[in-house]
């Protein structure tokens, strides 16, 4: 990974230091980065370092309670890259890779589509919801779980790539079982 990306990723990670949201924490961004790499491999896309950069920045604005966090985070990533000497094209590419990661959004670049799929796939991650349970299950997490369950019928069609749809189908039964257990608590 080039030094500009390393420094930018470090900056993005620094925002999570005081974050208390267990479902949008640093480990969430780590899982999104890993999901993005796996999706990219399935497509023959090889700029894993760039996807990692986008993954770590995608929810940074959440840590600052800024909304719409997708747009704010995209601007933050772009500005950070420019401040480190990255070119305008590269900074714009990061912006486009991050700003449309909401499930109802329509990314316009391959990077945006990969990040969106990677992020949405993590919504159904067992680790995500176990983190919430172990951090102190509360009404906020319960409401997020209800919203997630309401979206189950929209998936896998929400995903762009066949790989992501297949991964979703694999993890869905375990997620639904855990969700039932969490609702029963």
TAGIBEL-V128970 format. One line per field, one symbol per residue. ss: DSSP state (~ for helix, > for strand, _ for the rest). phi: phi as a letter, one per 30 degrees, with the letter a starting at -180 (. if undefined). A space follows every 10 residues. Layout:
ss: ???
phi: ???
This chain:
ss: __~~~~~~~~ ~~~~______ _____~~~~~ ~~~~~~~~~~ ~~~____~~~ ~~~~~~~__~ ~~~_____~~ ~~~~~~~~~~ ~~~____~~~ ~~~~~~~~__ _________~ ~~~~~~~~~~ ~~___~~~~~ ~~~~~~__~~ ~~~~~~~~~~ ~~~~______ _~~~~~~~~~ ~~~~~~~~~~ ~~~~_
phi: .ddddeddde deddddecdc ddcbcddddd ddddedddde edcidcdddd ddeddddece dddchcbddd dddddddedd dddcjddedd ddddeddcdc cddcdbdcbd dddddddddd ddecddeedd eddddjebdd dddddedddd deddcddddd ceeddddedd deeddddded ddddd
